[in-house]
């Protein structure tokens, strides 16, 4: 496993840089190191369910910790944007914040949002959607475009609805100077790859790749304030 020195970790990881030399390294997976937290860090340092890595491993070995409905036993598993964490009957959603990422307690854990990164045609005229969290879904219709967001049932993995990436949609900024800010889409410039958003404080421009639609009139899930 790769070694991560604490002075190189993202600043939203709640670890004291000078306390120890090394930190848990997230394994390669659906989220990059700079946009995730290892599951062990969440259990031990964010939620305080353990005091040591040994205790963290013991908790994980019980098979009671789930990410997006699937049991995870690796303390290095990368947990990132819009993932739903289940632990001891409590549920949390990972959302963007000014510092990076944070967990918010939720009651709508049966629903998760996944952004369409790419789509491709495969055999028998079916379409494969590649989502931001590393998962792929097969669909039969051309109803989905890149940057649309799929609303999924966490238990059945079935699509509940699709949130279109279009003017008027409510969106969340996932990176950059305005990370964690919400607003409605005013304009989409696909040539310049920018999106104009508007909220109570005014209008602002962000790169298209940082925009994650979360609903039409209001967010379809709890994404915090």
C-alpha positions in Angstrom: 0.0 0.0 0.0 1.2 3.5 -0.8 2.5 5.7 2.1 1.0 9.1 2.7 2.9 11.7 4.8 0.6 13.9 6.9 1.9 17.1 5.5 0.6 16.1 2.0 -2.9 15.2 3.0 -5.9 17.4 2.0 -6.6 20.0 4.6 -10.2 18.8 5.1 -9.0 15.5 6.6 -9.3 16.1 10.4 -5.8 15.0 11.3 -3.1 16.8 13.2 -0.2 17.1 10.8 2.5 17.3 13.4 1.1 14.5 15.7 2.4 11.7 13.6 4.4 11.2 10.4 2.1 9.1 8.3 -1.6 8.9 7.5 -3.9 6.3 6.0 -3.5 6.2 2.2 -6.7 5.7 0.2 -6.6 2.8 -2.2 -7.2 3.5 -5.9 -10.9 3.6 -6.5 -13.8 5.8 -7.6 -12.4 9.0 -6.1 -9.0 10.6 -6.2 -6.9 11.2 -3.1 -7.5 14.9 -3.2 -11.3 14.4 -3.4 -11.9 11.7 -0.8 -11.4 10.5 2.7 -10.3 7.0 3.6 -13.0 5.1 5.4 -10.7 4.6 8.4 -10.3 8.4 8.8 -14.1 8.8 8.8 -14.7 6.2 11.4 -11.8 7.2 13.7 -11.3 10.9 13.2 -14.6 12.3 11.8 -17.2 10.3 13.6 -15.0 9.3 16.6 -16.3 5.7 16.7 -12.8 4.4 17.4 -9.6 5.7 19.0 -7.0 3.6 17.1 -6.5 2.0 13.7 -6.8 -1.4 15.5 -10.2 -0.5 16.9 -11.2 0.8 13.4 -10.3 -2.6 11.8 -12.3 -4.4 14.4 -15.4 -2.3 13.6 -14.9 -2.9 9.9 -14.5 -6.6 10.3 -18.0 -6.8 11.7 -19.4 -6.1 8.3 -21.8 -3.4 9.6 -20.2 -0.4 7.7 -21.8 0.3 4.3 -21.0 2.8 1.6 -23.8 3.3 -0.9 -25.5 0.1 0.5 -22.4 -2.1 0.0 -20.5 -3.5 2.9 -16.9 -2.2 3.0 -14.2 -3.7 5.2 -11.1 -1.8 4.0 -10.0 1.1 6.2 -8.4 2.6 3.1 -11.5 2.6 0.9 -11.9 6.0 -0.6 -15.2 7.8 0.3 -16.1 10.8 -1.8 -18.6 13.2 -3.2 -22.3 12.1 -2.6 -21.4 8.8 -1.1 -23.8 7.6 1.6 -22.2 6.2 4.7 -24.1 3.8 7.0 -22.8 3.2 10.5 -24.6 2.0 13.7 -28.0 2.9 12.3 -26.9 6.4 11.4 -26.5 7.7 7.9 -24.3 10.4 6.4 -23.9 12.0 3.0 -20.5 13.3 1.8 -21.0 16.8 0.4 -18.6 19.6 -0.7 -17.7 22.3 1.7 -15.5 25.4 1.7 -12.6 23.4 3.0 -13.2 20.3 0.8 -15.6 17.6 1.9 -17.8 17.1 4.9 -20.3 14.6 6.2 -23.9 15.7 6.9 -26.4 13.5 8.8 -29.3 12.4 6.6 -32.6 10.5 6.8 -32.9 10.0 3.0 -30.1 7.5 2.8 -32.1 5.3 0.4 -31.3 7.9 -2.3 -28.0 8.9 -3.8 -27.0 11.2 -6.6 -24.5 10.2 -9.4 -23.3 12.5 -12.1 -23.0 11.2 -15.7 -19.4 11.5 -16.7 -19.6 9.7 -20.0 -21.8 7.3 -22.0 -21.2 4.7 -24.6 -23.1 2.4 -26.9 -22.6 -1.3 -26.3 -24.1 -4.5 -27.7 -27.8 -4.8 -28.5 -28.1 -1.0 -28.8 -27.8 -0.6 -25.0 -26.2 2.4 -23.5 -23.7 2.4 -20.6 -23.6 5.4 -18.3 -20.3 6.0 -16.6 -20.9 7.9 -13.3 -18.7 10.1 -11.2 -18.5 7.6 -8.4 -16.9 4.9 -10.6 -20.1 2.9 -11.2 -21.6 2.0 -14.5 -25.3 1.6 -15.4 -26.9 0.1 -18.5 -30.0 1.9 -19.9 -32.1 1.4 -22.9 -33.1 4.9 -23.8 -31.2 8.0 -25.0 -32.7 10.1 -22.2 -29.4 10.8 -20.5 -26.6 13.3 -21.3 -23.3 14.0 -19.8 -23.5 16.3 -16.7 -27.1 15.1 -16.0 -27.4 13.6 -12.5 -29.0 10.2 -11.9 -31.2 9.7 -8.8 -30.5 6.1 -7.6 -32.2 3.9 -5.1 -29.3 2.8 -2.8 -30.8 -0.6 -2.1 -32.1 -1.7 -5.5 -29.6 0.3 -7.6 -32.4 1.3 -9.9 -32.9 4.8 -11.4 -35.6 6.8 -9.7 -35.4 9.9 -11.9 -32.9 12.1 -13.8 -32.0 15.7 -13.0 -31.3 17.4 -16.3 -28.2 19.7 -16.6 -30.1 22.7 -18.0 -31.0 26.3 -17.4 -33.0 26.8 -14.2 -31.8 23.7 -12.5 -30.5 24.0 -8.9 -26.8 23.1 -8.7 -24.0 22.6 -6.2 -20.4 23.7 -6.8 -18.1 20.8 -6.0 -14.7 22.4 -6.3 -12.8 25.7 -6.7 -13.3 29.1 -4.9 -17.1 28.6 -4.6 -17.0 25.0 -3.5 -20.1 24.1 -1.4 -22.2 27.1 -2.8 -25.6 26.4 -4.2 -27.3 28.3 -7.0 -29.6 28.1 -10.0 -28.1 27.8 -13.5 -28.5 31.0 -15.5 -26.5 30.1 -18.6 -24.4 27.2 -19.9 -21.5 28.0 -22.3 -20.4 24.7 -23.6 -17.8 26.3 -25.9 -16.0 27.9 -23.0 -17.0 25.1 -20.6 -18.4 27.5 -18.0 -21.7 27.9 -16.2 -23.3 31.0 -14.7 -25.0 30.4 -11.4 -27.2 32.8 -9.4 -28.3 32.8 -5.8 -29.3 35.4 -3.2 -25.9 36.9 -3.2 -25.7 37.4 -6.9 -24.3 35.7 -10.1 -21.0 34.0 -10.4 -19.2 31.9 -13.0 -17.7 28.5 -12.4 -16.1 25.8 -14.7 -18.7 23.4 -16.1 -16.9 20.4 -14.5 -17.5 21.8 -11.0 -21.3 22.0 -11.4 -23.4 19.2 -9.9 -27.2 19.6 -10.4 -29.2 18.6 -7.3 -32.8 19.4 -8.3 -35.2 21.7 -10.1 -37.0 23.8 -7.5 -35.2 22.3 -4.5 -32.6 19.7 -3.8 -34.0 16.1 -4.1 -31.8 15.0 -1.2 -30.3 16.6 1.8 -26.9 18.2 0.9 -26.6 20.4 4.0 -26.7 24.2 3.9 
